[in-house]
Amino acid sequence: MKTNIIVNLQHEAVHQWTDCDLEEVLFLKFPHRHIFHICMKKEVTHDDRDIEIIMLKRQANQFLEDTYPKTFGDMSCEMIAKELLTVFELDYCSVLEDNENGAEVWQ
């Protein structure tokens, strides 16, 4: 049996896809705002947890505020998820734009 803790959070920022060459969505080349909905899962090895859920959420919020206070630049949802997966040694991370479309990454 495996157990994960789950942290859900939101981060408001802009991003753009500067290299977009798809005529139908060329507006993505320009900075546009989203509420990024992030779900992080991390395996724990016992029922008293290896890391407290609230502490992980605070650390993730602080990381995002310090590193990406207003913009993710050219980062896609996939790139954001992969960075969070690496920084926080997660087992799973999803990043959705406005809780609709996005990406998920897991190990």
C-alpha positions, -999 to 999 in steps of 0.1 A, spaced: 0 0 0 12 35 -8 1 68 7 4 103 -8 -2 137 8 -20 161 -15 -16 198 -17 -38 220 -39 -30 257 -44 -35 285 -68 -11 311 -82 -20 341 -103 5 350 -130 9 357 -167 28 336 -193 31 335 -231 42 311 -258 65 334 -277 73 308 -304 37 300 -312 31 296 -349 -4 282 -349 -26 308 -367 -57 298 -347 -41 306 -313 -16 333 -322 -28 354 -292 -8 329 -270 24 347 -282 15 376 -259 14 377 -221 -20 366 -208 -32 361 -172 -43 328 -156 -51 315 -122 -28 284 -122 -44 256 -102 -17 233 -90 -20 198 -75 10 183 -59 13 147 -45 41 134 -25 45 99 -11 48 95 26 61 64 44 41 64 76 8 78 89 25 106 109 38 118 75 74 125 65 64 161 58 33 180 71 8 189 44 4 225 56 42 230 57 46 217 21 18 240 9 35 270 26 69 261 11 53 258 -24 35 291 -21 66 308 -9 87 293 -37 61 305 -63 59 340 -47 97 343 -46 105 328 -79 75 337 -101 57 366 -83 40 379 -114 50 359 -145 61 324 -156 75 340 -188 76 314 -216 69 285 -192 42 260 -202 21 241 -177 43 211 -184 74 231 -175 59 245 -143 48 210 -132 83 195 -140 100 222 -120 78 218 -90 82 180 -92 120 184 -91 122 212 -64 98 195 -40 107 158 -49 71 151 -57 56 120 -72 29 139 -92 21 174 -102 -6 189 -123 -9 225 -134 -41 238 -150 -49 272 -164 -80 286 -148 -88 250 -136 -96 240 -171 -67 230 -194 -31 220 -185 -7 192 -179 2 165 -154 36 150 -147 45 121 -125 74 98 -117 
